[in-house]
Amino acid sequence: MALHSSEQSSSHRLSVGAKFFTASYIVIPWLATVYGIYLIWAWVTTGVQTVSWVNLGQCLVLVYLTMVLGVSLGHHRSSTHPTYTTHRWVKFTLFGLAVAAWQGFLKNWRKWHRNHHRHSDVACKTPGVTACDTHSPRDGNFHAFVGWFFKGLPPASEEDIKREQFLLERMRERNVDPAKIRRQEIVVENVEIASKVDRYVVHLAVLGLLLPCLIGGFGLGTWSWAEAWGGLLWGGLIRICWVNTTTSMINWYCHLPNAPGNYRHVETNDDSRNNILLAFTGNPEWAHATHHLIPDSANQGIYWWELIFDYSAHLLWVGERMGIFWNVNWTSVQEFEEIVKRVKAGKEQLQERVLVQATS
């Protein structure tokens, strides 16, 4: 999620109160998770059940709903990179789940992530750099993981929204390829829906904590304050920690070139990598290098052994057959390998030109 250095002005620096809230947003779910691990350990070692099955179950379900449907299908593969078409009510649902994941406003998520692609792994600390990637490990591991949360990123403005509408109007005036116009129409619709959902960001975030309380409290048939607290712990705080930590892992770990388990199918200009081990956290965005190479692809897993762990692609495949999704931008093995060949050929041509210039 990158940012022009010219935008890194004092007007965007976080206040002390905002930094305290950000620190609480990180630390409290982590402390709750440590306590949850202690409860599980006590259960295993003593044989006394310390967590209800209702709260464990809702934690897993809510992680899936907010991470796979919300963050992946909503935030990432629709709002930010339009990779499919669907009904407006489906978008409202997915975008609402994305906000309930506690990753902030949709419009800001979109802006910062697209800028991350634009300036991927350009270190902000590099002298003379005028645009940089705000969560690249080249600026430090802690910075890439959570430190960038405290940098005061400039929020999306009304101009960012109007710019998409203006671009669509210009494309229509210039009789651009209808397919490109249709794609921009989807972008404009996504921005419009995201703006409406963002009006209720606080309500949806609070609901993301309140609902697990209610499920836990009434989970055994009658109201229990102890189980309500368990619902807040497992379906709320631990779920937030799980979803947001795996997202940060991808932003950080999948940009470490030599980290264990990291790989990519072709060398590119940034440090992005795939790591299939991260799929076991439940996050379907682990094929990060492939996504950087083909950001508008609905599937990030390409080969069969990758597609098994692309959980969002599974939903799109089923939803497409049910008529929920259409115009899904699938990338086949053959198409991907053609892209890889073109990237390799382009790099070889560039290396040849550099060699000629160096020896002439």
N, C-alpha and C positions, 0 to 999 in steps of 0.2 A: 504494500500500500504506500505508494510513493508520493512525493510532494516537491513542488518547486521550491528551491531555497529562498527565492524572493518572497514566498508566502510564509516562510519561517520567521515572521516578524514578531515583535513583542505583543502585537494585537492578538496573536493566536496562542500566546503562552498561557498555560493553565494557571489559574489562581491557586492559592494555598488550599482553599476549600475543595476545588476540583481535584487537586492532587490527592487530598485525603480520601475523597470519595473513590477515586481510581484505585488507591492502595487498598481500601476496604473491599472493593469489588474483586480484587485479586486474592487478598489474604483470607477473608472470611470463608469463601467456599473451600479454600485449601485446608483451613483449620477444621472445617466441617468434615472434609474427606478423611483427614487423619483420624478424627473421632470415629467416623464410620468404619475405618479399617480396624480400629481398636475394638469396636463392638463385634465385628465379624470374628476377630481373633478370640475374643472372650467366648463367643458362641462355640467355636471350633474346639477350644481347649477345655471348656467346662461342661459342654453339652447342654447348657441352658440357653434357650432361644432368646436372643437380645434384639432381634429385628423381625418384624412381622413380614410374612410372605407378600402381603398386599403392598407394603412400602418398597420391598425389593423389586417386585414386579412392576410397579408404576415407575420406578427409577429407570428400568430398562426400556419400558414403553415410551416414556417421555424423552429419553435420550434419543431414541430412534425418530420420534416425531419432530423434535426440534433440530437435531443434527442432520438427519438424512433428508427429511421433507423440508424443514425450515431453512437451515443454513445452506445445504448442498443444492437441492432443487429450487428453493426460493431465492435466497441471497445470491448464490453463485451462478447456477446454470439457467436462470431466468432473468432476474433483475439486473445482474451485472453483465452476463454473456447470454443473450437470447439464443438458446439452442433448440427451442421447441415452441409450439403454439398450443394454447389451451384456453379454456373458458375463463372469463373474468372472475367468476366466483372461486375457481381453483387458485388463481393467482392471489386473490385476497386471502384465501386460507393459508397458502404456502408462505406468503409474506408475513402474515400474522404469526405463524409458527416461528419464522425467522426472528422476529422482534422478541418473541417470548424466550428465545435462546439467550437473551441478554448480551447481544453483540451490537446494540445501538441502532441508530437510525439507518433505514435502508438506503437513503440517498447518500449518506456519508460512506457507508460500507462500499457502495458502488463506486464512488469517486476515488476513494483511496485504493481500492483493489485495481481499478483500471490504471491508475497511475503507477502502481506496483509493476504492472506489465510493461508500461511505457518506459520505465527507468530501472528495470530489474537489475539488482546487484550493482548499481552505481552508488558507491559509498558517499554518504553525505560529508564525511570528513576529508574527502579528496580535495586538495587545493584547486581553486578555479572552477569547481563544479557548480553549475547553475540550476541543475535539476537532479534529484537523487531519489533513491529507494529508501524509504524511512524504516523498513524493517529487514535490512540485509545483514547477515552475519559479518559482513566485511566491516561493519561499524561496531562489532562486538556481539558475543553470543547472548548475553543478558539483554542487551538492547533489542536484538532481533526477536527474542522470546516474549518479553513483556515491557522492557524499558521504553520502547517507542510509544506506549500508551500515555506516557507522561510528557510527550513532546508538544502537545497542543496542536494537533493537525487542523488545518483550516476546514471548516464544515462546507458541505455543498450549499450553494446559494441558489436563489431564484434564477440567476443568469445561467447556471449550469442546466437547469430544467428548460429554460426558454431556448437555449442553444440547440437542444435536440429537435424542438419543434421548428426552429428556423432552418436547420439542416434538412429536415423533411420537406419543407416548402421549396427550398432551393433545388432539391433533387427532382421534385415534380415539375418545376419550371424548366429544368434542363433535360427533361425526358430521359432520365437515367434508367438503366435496366430495371424493369418492373420487380424483379426478385429483390434487388437492393432496396427499392422503395418499400416493398412489403416488409423487409426486415427492419427498416427504420420506423415504419408504422408500429411494429411490435415494440421497439425501443421506447417510442413516445408513449404508448399505452402502458408499458411497464413503469415508466417514470411517473405517469399520472396516478396509477394505482398505488405505487410506493409512497407518493406524497400524501395520499389519503390515509394510508395505514400509519404513516409516521405521525399523524396528528394524535394517535392513540398509543404512542410508544410507551408512555408511563403506565397507562392502563393495562396494556398487554404484558408488560414486564412484571407488574404487580400480580396480574392474574397467573403468570407463570410460577409464582410462589404461593398464591392463595389456593389455587386448584389442588395442588398436591396435599395441602393441609386438609382440605375437605375430603379428598379421597381417602387419606390416611385416617382421619377422624371418624368417618362413617364406615371404614373398610370392614370392620368386624360386626356390622349390623347396628350397633348403638354407638353414640358419640363417645369418644375417648380423647381427652386432652393429650395424653401420652402418645397415642398413635397419631394425633394431629401434628405434634412436634416431630414425630418420626417421618411423617409425610413431607414436612418442610425440609427436614434434613436430607432425605433420600431423593424425593422427587423435585426438590427445589435446589438446595445449595450444592449437594454432591453432583446432581445432574448438570448444573451450571459449570462446576469445576471440570467435569468430564468433557463436556462439549467444547468449552473454550480452551482447555489445555490441549486437546488434540488439534484444534485449529491452530494454536500457537506453535505446536510441534511441527506442523506442516510448513508454516511460514518460516520457521527457523531451521529445523533439522533437514528439511528437503532442499535447503540451499547450502548445505555443507558438502562440498565435492567429494571428500574422502571418508565420509562417515560410514560406519558399518551398515550394510544393507542397501545403500543408495546406488542407483544405477540410472542410465538413460540410454535410449536407442540411437542417439546421434548427438555429436558435440554441437553446442550452440554458443551464443555470445554471453549467456548468463550462467549462473551456478546451479540452476534448478535440477532436481533429481527426483526420480520415483523411489518409493520405499514401500514395498508390499507388506512389510511387517506392521506398518501403521494401520493397515486395513483391519488388523485384529483389535484395534481400539474402537472399531465401529464406524470410523470416519471414511467415507467413500472418496475423499479428495486426495488420496495418497499418491496418485499418478501425476505428480506435480510437473515434472519435466515434459511429459506428453501434453499436459494442459497448456503449458507455456508455448509449446510448438503449434498446437491447434486449439486455441482458446474457445472457438465457437463450435467445438464438437460436443455433441450430447453425451457421448461415451468417452471416458478418459482411459479406461482399460481397452486395449486393442486386441491382443492375443487372448486365446481362450482362458489361459491361466491368469490373466489379468482381469478379464471380464467377470470371472467368478466373484471377485472382490469389489467390483464396481456396483455397489448396492443401489445407487441412484439410477444407473442404467437399467437395472432389473425393473425398477418401478416404471421407468419410461417405456420399456418394452411391453410390459403388461398393460399399462395405461393406454398405449397406442392401439393395442388390439381391442380395448374396451371403448375406444372413441373419446377418451379423456384428453389425450395428447395427440397432436398431429404435426405435420411438417417437422418431424424430429430430425435433426441434423446428425445422422449417424456417420461415423467414419469406419470404413471397412479396412481389413488388413491390407488389401491391395492398394487402396487410396493412401493409407498411411505410409506404406513402403515407397510409393511414388514420391510422397512429400519428403521422406528421408533421403531418397536418391537426389532430389533437387537441392536439398540443404547441403549434402555432401559435395555435390558438383559445384555449387556456389562457393563453398569454402576452398575447394581445390583451385578454382579459378582465381580467387582472391590471393591465395598463397603463391600462385605462379606469378601474379602481377607484382606482389611484394618482392619476390626473388629477383625478377627482371629489373625492378627499380633499384634494388640493392646492388646489383652487379653491373649496372650500366654506368 
